[in-house]
Amino acid sequence: MSVSSPPTGSITPIIPGSITAISDTAHLVAARAAVGITPQDVADRMPGTRSVVSHLESGVHSRPTLTTIERCARAVRAVIEIRVRTRR
């Protein structure tokens, strides 16, 4: 399955001045579209509600748990990557 690269997501400081978490919800939307399912289908597979999926995809839910992101990714047959990089 080939998914084109969506735009870069937002960067949210976890501890001001030290660690940041990159939340790239566009990849989840692209993965969902690639498998041809709706937010309700994702919610049913997680399990969860359509509003949780919609909030996650739109960025409204600014601090989702890793478990929520993992369940959503699994529902669209995607994987989560956690990277540690040096500052530029």
mmCIF file as gemmi writes it, N, C-alpha and C atoms, coordinates in Angstrom:
data_model
loop_
_atom_site.group_PDB
_atom_site.id
_atom_site.type_symbol
_atom_site.label_atom_id
_atom_site.label_alt_id
_atom_site.label_comp_id
_atom_site.label_asym_id
_atom_site.label_entity_id
_atom_site.label_seq_id
_atom_site.pdbx_PDB_ins_code
_atom_site.Cartn_x
_atom_site.Cartn_y
_atom_site.Cartn_z
_atom_site.occupancy
_atom_site.B_iso_or_equiv
_atom_site.pdbx_formal_charge
_atom_site.auth_seq_id
_atom_site.auth_asym_id
_atom_site.pdbx_PDB_model_num
ATOM 1 N N . MET Axp A 1 ? 0.847 -1.159 0 1 0 ? 1 A 1
ATOM 2 C CA . MET Axp A 1 ? 0 0 0 1 0 ? 1 A 1
ATOM 3 C C . MET Axp A 1 ? 0.896 1.226 0 1 0 ? 1 A 1
ATOM 4 N N . SER Axp A 2 ? 0.68 2.105 -0.936 1 0 ? 2 A 1
ATOM 5 C CA . SER Axp A 2 ? 1.47 3.316 -1.045 1 0 ? 2 A 1
ATOM 6 C C . SER Axp A 2 ? 0.603 4.519 -0.708 1 0 ? 2 A 1
ATOM 7 N N . VAL Axp A 3 ? 1.047 5.296 0.257 1 0 ? 3 A 1
ATOM 8 C CA . VAL Axp A 3 ? 0.324 6.49 0.67 1 0 ? 3 A 1
ATOM 9 C C . VAL Axp A 3 ? 1.24 7.676 0.431 1 0 ? 3 A 1
ATOM 10 N N . SER Axp A 4 ? 0.74 8.692 -0.285 1 0 ? 4 A 1
ATOM 11 C CA . SER Axp A 4 ? 1.563 9.866 -0.53 1 0 ? 4 A 1
ATOM 12 C C . SER Axp A 4 ? 1.822 10.604 0.771 1 0 ? 4 A 1
ATOM 13 N N . SER Axp A 5 ? 2.901 11.344 0.805 1 0 ? 5 A 1
ATOM 14 C CA . SER Axp A 5 ? 3.276 12.067 2.02 1 0 ? 5 A 1
ATOM 15 C C . SER Axp A 5 ? 2.379 13.263 2.249 1 0 ? 5 A 1
ATOM 16 N N . PRO Axp A 6 ? 1.612 13.257 3.323 1 0 ? 6 A 1
ATOM 17 C CA . PRO Axp A 6 ? 0.779 14.401 3.653 1 0 ? 6 A 1
ATOM 18 C C . PRO Axp A 6 ? 1.629 15.514 4.245 1 0 ? 6 A 1
ATOM 19 N N . PRO Axp A 7 ? 1.049 16.687 4.424 1 0 ? 7 A 1
ATOM 20 C CA . PRO Axp A 7 ? 1.807 17.795 4.992 1 0 ? 7 A 1
ATOM 21 C C . PRO Axp A 7 ? 2.279 17.499 6.404 1 0 ? 7 A 1
ATOM 22 N N . THR Axp A 8 ? 3.334 18.166 6.816 1 0 ? 8 A 1
ATOM 23 C CA . THR Axp A 8 ? 3.894 17.983 8.15 1 0 ? 8 A 1
ATOM 24 C C . THR Axp A 8 ? 2.901 18.412 9.207 1 0 ? 8 A 1
ATOM 25 N N . GLY Axp A 9 ? 2.861 17.667 10.313 1 0 ? 9 A 1
ATOM 26 C CA . GLY Axp A 9 ? 1.921 17.96 11.387 1 0 ? 9 A 1
ATOM 27 C C . GLY Axp A 9 ? 2.426 19.029 12.33 1 0 ? 9 A 1
ATOM 28 N N . SER Axp A 10 ? 1.721 19.177 13.429 1 0 ? 10 A 1
ATOM 29 C CA . SER Axp A 10 ? 2.071 20.203 14.399 1 0 ? 10 A 1
ATOM 30 C C . SER Axp A 10 ? 3.119 19.678 15.372 1 0 ? 10 A 1
ATOM 31 N N . ILE Axp A 11 ? 3.83 20.575 16 1 0 ? 11 A 1
ATOM 32 C CA . ILE Axp A 11 ? 4.83 20.21 16.998 1 0 ? 11 A 1
ATOM 33 C C . ILE Axp A 11 ? 4.381 20.785 18.33 1 0 ? 11 A 1
ATOM 34 N N . THR Axp A 12 ? 4.229 19.932 19.322 1 0 ? 12 A 1
ATOM 35 C CA . THR Axp A 12 ? 3.735 20.341 20.625 1 0 ? 12 A 1
ATOM 36 C C . THR Axp A 12 ? 4.795 20.091 21.687 1 0 ? 12 A 1
ATOM 37 N N . PRO Axp A 13 ? 5.209 21.118 22.436 1 0 ? 13 A 1
ATOM 38 C CA . PRO Axp A 13 ? 6.189 20.876 23.496 1 0 ? 13 A 1
ATOM 39 C C . PRO Axp A 13 ? 5.606 20.018 24.605 1 0 ? 13 A 1
ATOM 40 N N . ILE Axp A 14 ? 6.335 19.01 25.028 1 0 ? 14 A 1
ATOM 41 C CA . ILE Axp A 14 ? 5.925 18.198 26.169 1 0 ? 14 A 1
ATOM 42 C C . ILE Axp A 14 ? 6.503 18.836 27.433 1 0 ? 14 A 1
ATOM 43 N N . ILE Axp A 15 ? 7.786 19.104 27.413 1 0 ? 15 A 1
ATOM 44 C CA . ILE Axp A 15 ? 8.442 19.829 28.494 1 0 ? 15 A 1
ATOM 45 C C . ILE Axp A 15 ? 9.055 21.054 27.83 1 0 ? 15 A 1
ATOM 46 N N . PRO Axp A 16 ? 8.58 22.248 28.156 1 0 ? 16 A 1
ATOM 47 C CA . PRO Axp A 16 ? 9.073 23.443 27.468 1 0 ? 16 A 1
ATOM 48 C C . PRO Axp A 16 ? 10.597 23.487 27.401 1 0 ? 16 A 1
ATOM 49 N N . GLY Axp A 17 ? 11.105 23.673 26.191 1 0 ? 17 A 1
ATOM 50 C CA . GLY Axp A 17 ? 12.537 23.801 25.989 1 0 ? 17 A 1
ATOM 51 C C . GLY Axp A 17 ? 13.3 22.508 25.894 1 0 ? 17 A 1
ATOM 52 N N . SER Axp A 18 ? 12.63 21.35 25.976 1 0 ? 18 A 1
ATOM 53 C CA . SER Axp A 18 ? 13.397 20.115 25.92 1 0 ? 18 A 1
ATOM 54 C C . SER Axp A 18 ? 12.86 19.107 24.91 1 0 ? 18 A 1
ATOM 55 N N . ILE Axp A 19 ? 11.714 18.528 25.144 1 0 ? 19 A 1
ATOM 56 C CA . ILE Axp A 19 ? 11.205 17.444 24.309 1 0 ? 19 A 1
ATOM 57 C C . ILE Axp A 19 ? 9.97 17.918 23.562 1 0 ? 19 A 1
ATOM 58 N N . THR Axp A 20 ? 9.833 17.509 22.31 1 0 ? 20 A 1
ATOM 59 C CA . THR Axp A 20 ? 8.625 17.839 21.562 1 0 ? 20 A 1
ATOM 60 C C . THR Axp A 20 ? 8.005 16.566 21.017 1 0 ? 20 A 1
ATOM 61 N N . ALA Axp A 21 ? 6.702 16.593 20.874 1 0 ? 21 A 1
ATOM 62 C CA . ALA Axp A 21 ? 5.975 15.483 20.273 1 0 ? 21 A 1
ATOM 63 C C . ALA Axp A 21 ? 5.405 15.974 18.959 1 0 ? 21 A 1
ATOM 64 N N . ILE Axp A 22 ? 5.637 15.223 17.899 1 0 ? 22 A 1
ATOM 65 C CA . ILE Axp A 22 ? 5.116 15.611 16.599 1 0 ? 22 A 1
ATOM 66 C C . ILE Axp A 22 ? 3.846 14.814 16.346 1 0 ? 22 A 1
ATOM 67 N N . SER Axp A 23 ? 2.766 15.528 16.196 1 0 ? 23 A 1
ATOM 68 C CA . SER Axp A 23 ? 1.478 14.895 15.955 1 0 ? 23 A 1
ATOM 69 C C . SER Axp A 23 ? 1.105 15.112 14.499 1 0 ? 23 A 1
ATOM 70 N N . ASP Axp A 24 ? 1.254 14.092 13.702 1 0 ? 24 A 1
ATOM 71 C CA . ASP Axp A 24 ? 0.995 14.229 12.277 1 0 ? 24 A 1
ATOM 72 C C . ASP Axp A 24 ? -0.269 13.461 11.921 1 0 ? 24 A 1
ATOM 73 N N . THR Axp A 25 ? -1.394 14.059 12.217 1 0 ? 25 A 1
ATOM 74 C CA . THR Axp A 25 ? -2.675 13.392 11.993 1 0 ? 25 A 1
ATOM 75 C C . THR Axp A 25 ? -2.984 13.221 10.516 1 0 ? 25 A 1
ATOM 76 N N . ALA Axp A 26 ? -2.352 14.001 9.654 1 0 ? 26 A 1
ATOM 77 C CA . ALA Axp A 26 ? -2.591 13.864 8.217 1 0 ? 26 A 1
ATOM 78 C C . ALA Axp A 26 ? -2.224 12.464 7.727 1 0 ? 26 A 1
ATOM 79 N N . HIS Axp A 27 ? -1.227 11.84 8.361 1 0 ? 27 A 1
ATOM 80 C CA . HIS Axp A 27 ? -0.86 10.471 7.979 1 0 ? 27 A 1
ATOM 81 C C . HIS Axp A 27 ? -1.98 9.486 8.325 1 0 ? 27 A 1
ATOM 82 N N . LEU Axp A 28 ? -2.645 9.699 9.457 1 0 ? 28 A 1
ATOM 83 C CA . LEU Axp A 28 ? -3.76 8.818 9.822 1 0 ? 28 A 1
ATOM 84 C C . LEU Axp A 28 ? -4.914 8.968 8.838 1 0 ? 28 A 1
ATOM 85 N N . VAL Axp A 29 ? -5.204 10.198 8.442 1 0 ? 29 A 1
ATOM 86 C CA . VAL Axp A 29 ? -6.279 10.444 7.461 1 0 ? 29 A 1
ATOM 87 C C . VAL Axp A 29 ? -5.919 9.783 6.134 1 0 ? 29 A 1
ATOM 88 N N . ALA Axp A 30 ? -4.668 9.941 5.703 1 0 ? 30 A 1
ATOM 89 C CA . ALA Axp A 30 ? -4.229 9.345 4.436 1 0 ? 30 A 1
ATOM 90 C C . ALA Axp A 30 ? -4.298 7.817 4.49 1 0 ? 30 A 1
ATOM 91 N N . ALA Axp A 31 ? -3.907 7.238 5.622 1 0 ? 31 A 1
ATOM 92 C CA . ALA Axp A 31 ? -3.962 5.783 5.775 1 0 ? 31 A 1
ATOM 93 C C . ALA Axp A 31 ? -5.406 5.293 5.751 1 0 ? 31 A 1
ATOM 94 N N . ARG Axp A 32 ? -6.292 6.043 6.406 1 0 ? 32 A 1
ATOM 95 C CA . ARG Axp A 32 ? -7.714 5.664 6.398 1 0 ? 32 A 1
ATOM 96 C C . ARG Axp A 32 ? -8.275 5.726 4.988 1 0 ? 32 A 1
ATOM 97 N N . ALA Axp A 33 ? -7.941 6.785 4.258 1 0 ? 33 A 1
ATOM 98 C CA . ALA Axp A 33 ? -8.422 6.934 2.883 1 0 ? 33 A 1
ATOM 99 C C . ALA Axp A 33 ? -7.872 5.821 1.987 1 0 ? 33 A 1
ATOM 100 N N . ALA Axp A 34 ? -6.628 5.425 2.236 1 0 ? 34 A 1
ATOM 101 C CA . ALA Axp A 34 ? -5.998 4.379 1.425 1 0 ? 34 A 1
ATOM 102 C C . ALA Axp A 34 ? -6.704 3.03 1.559 1 0 ? 34 A 1
ATOM 103 N N . VAL Axp A 35 ? -7.248 2.757 2.744 1 0 ? 35 A 1
ATOM 104 C CA . VAL Axp A 35 ? -7.967 1.49 2.923 1 0 ? 35 A 1
ATOM 105 C C . VAL Axp A 35 ? -9.461 1.643 2.663 1 0 ? 35 A 1
ATOM 106 N N . GLY Axp A 36 ? -9.883 2.873 2.373 1 0 ? 36 A 1
ATOM 107 C CA . GLY Axp A 36 ? -11.263 3.118 1.956 1 0 ? 36 A 1
ATOM 108 C C . GLY Axp A 36 ? -12.316 2.946 3.03 1 0 ? 36 A 1
ATOM 109 N N . ILE Axp A 37 ? -12.012 3.407 4.249 1 0 ? 37 A 1
ATOM 110 C CA . ILE Axp A 37 ? -13 3.289 5.321 1 0 ? 37 A 1
ATOM 111 C C . ILE Axp A 37 ? -13.335 4.672 5.878 1 0 ? 37 A 1
ATOM 112 N N . THR Axp A 38 ? -14.436 4.762 6.578 1 0 ? 38 A 1
ATOM 113 C CA . THR Axp A 38 ? -14.92 6.017 7.156 1 0 ? 38 A 1
ATOM 114 C C . THR Axp A 38 ? -14.43 6.164 8.599 1 0 ? 38 A 1
ATOM 115 N N . PRO Axp A 39 ? -14.532 7.376 9.162 1 0 ? 39 A 1
ATOM 116 C CA . PRO Axp A 39 ? -14.201 7.524 10.581 1 0 ? 39 A 1
ATOM 117 C C . PRO Axp A 39 ? -15.042 6.599 11.473 1 0 ? 39 A 1
ATOM 118 N N . GLN Axp A 40 ? -16.29 6.352 11.104 1 0 ? 40 A 1
ATOM 119 C CA . GLN Axp A 40 ? -17.119 5.432 11.879 1 0 ? 40 A 1
ATOM 120 C C . GLN Axp A 40 ? -16.551 4.018 11.825 1 0 ? 40 A 1
ATOM 121 N N . ASP Axp A 41 ? -16.066 3.589 10.648 1 0 ? 41 A 1
ATOM 122 C CA . ASP Axp A 41 ? -15.442 2.27 10.53 1 0 ? 41 A 1
ATOM 123 C C . ASP Axp A 41 ? -14.222 2.164 11.441 1 0 ? 41 A 1
ATOM 124 N N . VAL Axp A 42 ? -13.411 3.226 11.472 1 0 ? 42 A 1
ATOM 125 C CA . VAL Axp A 42 ? -12.227 3.248 12.344 1 0 ? 42 A 1
ATOM 126 C C . VAL Axp A 42 ? -12.672 3.12 13.798 1 0 ? 42 A 1
ATOM 127 N N . ALA Axp A 43 ? -13.677 3.889 14.189 1 0 ? 43 A 1
ATOM 128 C CA . ALA Axp A 43 ? -14.192 3.843 15.558 1 0 ? 43 A 1
ATOM 129 C C . ALA Axp A 43 ? -14.668 2.444 15.922 1 0 ? 43 A 1
ATOM 130 N N . ASP Axp A 44 ? -15.356 1.792 14.995 1 0 ? 44 A 1
ATOM 131 C CA . ASP Axp A 44 ? -15.854 0.445 15.254 1 0 ? 44 A 1
ATOM 132 C C . ASP Axp A 44 ? -14.709 -0.55 15.432 1 0 ? 44 A 1
ATOM 133 N N . ARG Axp A 45 ? -13.618 -0.343 14.718 1 0 ? 45 A 1
ATOM 134 C CA . ARG Axp A 45 ? -12.473 -1.248 14.799 1 0 ? 45 A 1
ATOM 135 C C . ARG Axp A 45 ? -11.593 -0.991 16.017 1 0 ? 45 A 1
ATOM 136 N N . MET Axp A 46 ? -11.652 0.215 16.61 1 0 ? 46 A 1
ATOM 137 C CA . MET Axp A 46 ? -10.718 0.574 17.685 1 0 ? 46 A 1
ATOM 138 C C . MET Axp A 46 ? -10.939 -0.196 18.99 1 0 ? 46 A 1
ATOM 139 N N . PRO Axp A 47 ? -11.966 -0.279 19.688 1 0 ? 47 A 1
ATOM 140 C CA . PRO Axp A 47 ? -13.261 0.378 19.576 1 0 ? 47 A 1
ATOM 141 C C . PRO Axp A 47 ? -13.207 1.789 20.16 1 0 ? 47 A 1
ATOM 142 N N . GLY Axp A 48 ? -14.11 2.607 19.675 1 0 ? 48 A 1
ATOM 143 C CA . GLY Axp A 48 ? -14.181 3.993 20.115 1 0 ? 48 A 1
ATOM 144 C C . GLY Axp A 48 ? -15.403 4.64 19.5 1 0 ? 48 A 1
ATOM 145 N N . THR Axp A 49 ? -15.444 5.958 19.544 1 0 ? 49 A 1
ATOM 146 C CA . THR Axp A 49 ? -16.563 6.674 18.942 1 0 ? 49 A 1
ATOM 147 C C . THR Axp A 49 ? -16.075 7.451 17.729 1 0 ? 49 A 1
ATOM 148 N N . ARG Axp A 50 ? -17.007 7.762 16.836 1 0 ? 50 A 1
ATOM 149 C CA . ARG Axp A 50 ? -16.662 8.519 15.637 1 0 ? 50 A 1
ATOM 150 C C . ARG Axp A 50 ? -16.12 9.888 16.012 1 0 ? 50 A 1
ATOM 151 N N . SER Axp A 51 ? -16.66 10.48 17.083 1 0 ? 51 A 1
ATOM 152 C CA . SER Axp A 51 ? -16.181 11.807 17.485 1 0 ? 51 A 1
ATOM 153 C C . SER Axp A 51 ? -14.725 11.761 17.954 1 0 ? 51 A 1
ATOM 154 N N . VAL Axp A 52 ? -14.31 10.69 18.626 1 0 ? 52 A 1
ATOM 155 C CA . VAL Axp A 52 ? -12.908 10.551 19.034 1 0 ? 52 A 1
ATOM 156 C C . VAL Axp A 52 ? -12.013 10.512 17.796 1 0 ? 52 A 1
ATOM 157 N N . VAL Axp A 53 ? -12.415 9.729 16.796 1 0 ? 53 A 1
ATOM 158 C CA . VAL Axp A 53 ? -11.637 9.626 15.559 1 0 ? 53 A 1
ATOM 159 C C . VAL Axp A 53 ? -11.604 10.973 14.841 1 0 ? 53 A 1
ATOM 160 N N . SER Axp A 54 ? -12.741 11.634 14.731 1 0 ? 54 A 1
ATOM 161 C CA . SER Axp A 54 ? -12.808 12.933 14.061 1 0 ? 54 A 1
ATOM 162 C C . SER Axp A 54 ? -11.942 13.975 14.764 1 0 ? 54 A 1
ATOM 163 N N . HIS Axp A 55 ? -11.995 13.987 16.099 1 0 ? 55 A 1
ATOM 164 C CA . HIS Axp A 55 ? -11.163 14.931 16.857 1 0 ? 55 A 1
ATOM 165 C C . HIS Axp A 55 ? -9.681 14.627 16.66 1 0 ? 55 A 1
ATOM 166 N N . LEU Axp A 56 ? -9.325 13.352 16.679 1 0 ? 56 A 1
ATOM 167 C CA . LEU Axp A 56 ? -7.933 12.967 16.482 1 0 ? 56 A 1
ATOM 168 C C . LEU Axp A 56 ? -7.452 13.391 15.097 1 0 ? 56 A 1
ATOM 169 N N . GLU Axp A 57 ? -8.253 13.112 14.072 1 0 ? 57 A 1
ATOM 170 C CA . GLU Axp A 57 ? -7.865 13.443 12.697 1 0 ? 57 A 1
ATOM 171 C C . GLU Axp A 57 ? -7.8 14.946 12.457 1 0 ? 57 A 1
ATOM 172 N N . SER Axp A 58 ? -8.646 15.707 13.115 1 0 ? 58 A 1
ATOM 173 C CA . SER Axp A 58 ? -8.681 17.152 12.877 1 0 ? 58 A 1
ATOM 174 C C . SER Axp A 58 ? -7.688 17.917 13.751 1 0 ? 58 A 1
ATOM 175 N N . GLY Axp A 59 ? -7.119 17.256 14.731 1 0 ? 59 A 1
ATOM 176 C CA . GLY Axp A 59 ? -6.192 17.926 15.633 1 0 ? 59 A 1
ATOM 177 C C . GLY Axp A 59 ? -6.87 18.619 16.796 1 0 ? 59 A 1
ATOM 178 N N . VAL Axp A 60 ? -8.192 18.479 16.911 1 0 ? 60 A 1
ATOM 179 C CA . VAL Axp A 60 ? -8.931 19.097 18.012 1 0 ? 60 A 1
ATOM 180 C C . VAL Axp A 60 ? -8.498 18.471 19.338 1 0 ? 60 A 1
ATOM 181 N N . HIS Axp A 61 ? -8.292 17.167 19.326 1 0 ? 61 A 1
ATOM 182 C CA . HIS Axp A 61 ? -7.837 16.461 20.527 1 0 ? 61 A 1
ATOM 183 C C . HIS Axp A 61 ? -6.317 16.616 20.57 1 0 ? 61 A 1
ATOM 184 N N . SER Axp A 62 ? -5.848 17.671 21.219 1 0 ? 62 A 1
ATOM 185 C CA . SER Axp A 62 ? -4.443 18.048 21.14 1 0 ? 62 A 1
ATOM 186 C C . SER Axp A 62 ? -3.486 17.132 21.899 1 0 ? 62 A 1
ATOM 187 N N . ARG Axp A 63 ? -3.995 16.346 22.829 1 0 ? 63 A 1
ATOM 188 C CA . ARG Axp A 63 ? -3.117 15.474 23.607 1 0 ? 63 A 1
ATOM 189 C C . ARG Axp A 63 ? -3.681 14.059 23.7 1 0 ? 63 A 1
ATOM 190 N N . PRO Axp A 64 ? -3.834 13.383 22.565 1 0 ? 64 A 1
ATOM 191 C CA . PRO Axp A 64 ? -4.347 12.015 22.624 1 0 ? 64 A 1
ATOM 192 C C . PRO Axp A 64 ? -3.315 11.098 23.275 1 0 ? 64 A 1
ATOM 193 N N . THR Axp A 65 ? -3.781 10.045 23.889 1 0 ? 65 A 1
ATOM 194 C CA . THR Axp A 65 ? -2.858 9.09 24.484 1 0 ? 65 A 1
ATOM 195 C C . THR Axp A 65 ? -2.224 8.256 23.374 1 0 ? 65 A 1
ATOM 196 N N . LEU Axp A 66 ? -1.079 7.686 23.676 1 0 ? 66 A 1
ATOM 197 C CA . LEU Axp A 66 ? -0.425 6.8 22.717 1 0 ? 66 A 1
ATOM 198 C C . LEU Axp A 66 ? -1.32 5.605 22.417 1 0 ? 66 A 1
ATOM 199 N N . THR Axp A 67 ? -2.064 5.15 23.401 1 0 ? 67 A 1
ATOM 200 C CA . THR Axp A 67 ? -2.992 4.034 23.203 1 0 ? 67 A 1
ATOM 201 C C . THR Axp A 67 ? -4.054 4.384 22.173 1 0 ? 67 A 1
ATOM 202 N N . THR Axp A 68 ? -4.614 5.588 22.244 1 0 ? 68 A 1
ATOM 203 C CA . THR Axp A 68 ? -5.63 6.016 21.27 1 0 ? 68 A 1
ATOM 204 C C . THR Axp A 68 ? -5.034 6.089 19.873 1 0 ? 68 A 1
ATOM 205 N N . ILE Axp A 69 ? -3.849 6.672 19.767 1 0 ? 69 A 1
ATOM 206 C CA . ILE Axp A 69 ? -3.193 6.761 18.456 1 0 ? 69 A 1
ATOM 207 C C . ILE Axp A 69 ? -2.884 5.367 17.923 1 0 ? 69 A 1
ATOM 208 N N . GLU Axp A 70 ? -2.419 4.484 18.792 1 0 ? 70 A 1
ATOM 209 C CA . GLU Axp A 70 ? -2.098 3.115 18.391 1 0 ? 70 A 1
ATOM 210 C C . GLU Axp A 70 ? -3.345 2.368 17.901 1 0 ? 70 A 1
ATOM 211 N N . ARG Axp A 71 ? -4.458 2.503 18.618 1 0 ? 71 A 1
ATOM 212 C CA . ARG Axp A 71 ? -5.695 1.832 18.209 1 0 ? 71 A 1
ATOM 213 C C . ARG Axp A 71 ? -6.183 2.346 16.858 1 0 ? 71 A 1
ATOM 214 N N . CYS Axp A 72 ? -6.079 3.653 16.674 1 0 ? 72 A 1
ATOM 215 C CA . CYS Axp A 72 ? -6.496 4.25 15.399 1 0 ? 72 A 1
ATOM 216 C C . CYS Axp A 72 ? -5.596 3.772 14.27 1 0 ? 72 A 1
ATOM 217 N N . ALA Axp A 73 ? -4.302 3.752 14.508 1 0 ? 73 A 1
ATOM 218 C CA . ALA Axp A 73 ? -3.355 3.292 13.488 1 0 ? 73 A 1
ATOM 219 C C . ALA Axp A 73 ? -3.603 1.828 13.144 1 0 ? 73 A 1
ATOM 220 N N . ARG Axp A 74 ? -3.814 1.008 14.147 1 0 ? 74 A 1
ATOM 221 C CA . ARG Axp A 74 ? -4.082 -0.412 13.904 1 0 ? 74 A 1
ATOM 222 C C . ARG Axp A 74 ? -5.365 -0.594 13.091 1 0 ? 74 A 1
ATOM 223 N N . ALA Axp A 75 ? -6.364 0.241 13.358 1 0 ? 75 A 1
ATOM 224 C CA . ALA Axp A 75 ? -7.65 0.147 12.651 1 0 ? 75 A 1
ATOM 225 C C . ALA Axp A 75 ? -7.504 0.432 11.161 1 0 ? 75 A 1
ATOM 226 N N . VAL Axp A 76 ? -6.502 1.251 10.786 1 0 ? 76 A 1
ATOM 227 C CA . VAL Axp A 76 ? -6.302 1.577 9.365 1 0 ? 76 A 1
ATOM 228 C C . VAL Axp A 76 ? -5.086 0.851 8.794 1 0 ? 76 A 1
ATOM 229 N N . ARG Axp A 77 ? -4.629 -0.164 9.525 1 0 ? 77 A 1
ATOM 230 C CA . ARG Axp A 77 ? -3.488 -0.986 9.117 1 0 ? 77 A 1
ATOM 231 C C . ARG Axp A 77 ? -2.219 -0.164 8.894 1 0 ? 77 A 1
ATOM 232 N N . ALA Axp A 78 ? -1.978 0.771 9.802 1 0 ? 78 A 1
ATOM 233 C CA . ALA Axp A 78 ? -0.777 1.604 9.764 1 0 ? 78 A 1
ATOM 234 C C . ALA Axp A 78 ? 0.09 1.276 10.977 1 0 ? 78 A 1
ATOM 235 N N . VAL Axp A 79 ? 1.291 1.796 10.998 1 0 ? 79 A 1
ATOM 236 C CA . VAL Axp A 79 ? 2.191 1.604 12.124 1 0 ? 79 A 1
ATOM 237 C C . VAL Axp A 79 ? 2.562 2.959 12.706 1 0 ? 79 A 1
ATOM 238 N N . ILE Axp A 80 ? 2.97 2.949 13.954 1 0 ? 80 A 1
ATOM 239 C CA . ILE Axp A 80 ? 3.419 4.161 14.628 1 0 ? 80 A 1
ATOM 240 C C . ILE Axp A 80 ? 4.936 4.11 14.687 1 0 ? 80 A 1
ATOM 241 N N . GLU Axp A 81 ? 5.563 5.225 14.368 1 0 ? 81 A 1
ATOM 242 C CA . GLU Axp A 81 ? 7.015 5.334 14.486 1 0 ? 81 A 1
ATOM 243 C C . GLU Axp A 81 ? 7.332 6.414 15.519 1 0 ? 81 A 1
ATOM 244 N N . ILE Axp A 82 ? 8.201 6.079 16.437 1 0 ? 82 A 1
ATOM 245 C CA . ILE Axp A 82 ? 8.667 7.048 17.421 1 0 ? 82 A 1
ATOM 246 C C . ILE Axp A 82 ? 10.137 7.279 17.139 1 0 ? 82 A 1
ATOM 247 N N . ARG Axp A 83 ? 10.482 8.543 16.946 1 0 ? 83 A 1
ATOM 248 C CA . ARG Axp A 83 ? 11.868 8.868 16.602 1 0 ? 83 A 1
ATOM 249 C C . ARG Axp A 83 ? 12.454 9.823 17.626 1 0 ? 83 A 1
ATOM 250 N N . VAL Axp A 84 ? 13.734 9.65 17.849 1 0 ? 84 A 1
ATOM 251 C CA . VAL Axp A 84 ? 14.48 10.575 18.684 1 0 ? 84 A 1
ATOM 252 C C . VAL Axp A 84 ? 15.517 11.208 17.769 1 0 ? 84 A 1
ATOM 253 N N . ARG Axp A 85 ? 15.527 12.55 17.718 1 0 ? 85 A 1
ATOM 254 C CA . ARG Axp A 85 ? 16.459 13.264 16.85 1 0 ? 85 A 1
ATOM 255 C C . ARG Axp A 85 ? 17.206 14.314 17.659 1 0 ? 85 A 1
ATOM 256 N N . THR Axp A 86 ? 18.37 14.65 17.172 1 0 ? 86 A 1
ATOM 257 C CA . THR Axp A 86 ? 19.102 15.743 17.789 1 0 ? 86 A 1
ATOM 258 C C . THR Axp A 86 ? 18.508 17.057 17.322 1 0 ? 86 A 1
ATOM 259 N N . ARG Axp A 87 ? 18.688 18.077 18.107 1 0 ? 87 A 1
ATOM 260 C CA . ARG Axp A 87 ? 18.172 19.396 17.733 1 0 ? 87 A 1
ATOM 261 C C . ARG Axp A 87 ? 18.985 19.956 16.593 1 0 ? 87 A 1
ATOM 262 N N . ARG Axp A 88 ? 18.338 20.72 15.777 1 0 ? 88 A 1
ATOM 263 C CA . ARG Axp A 88 ? 19.022 21.347 14.65 1 0 ? 88 A 1
ATOM 264 C C . ARG Axp A 88 ? 19.357 22.776 14.946 1 0 ? 88 A 1
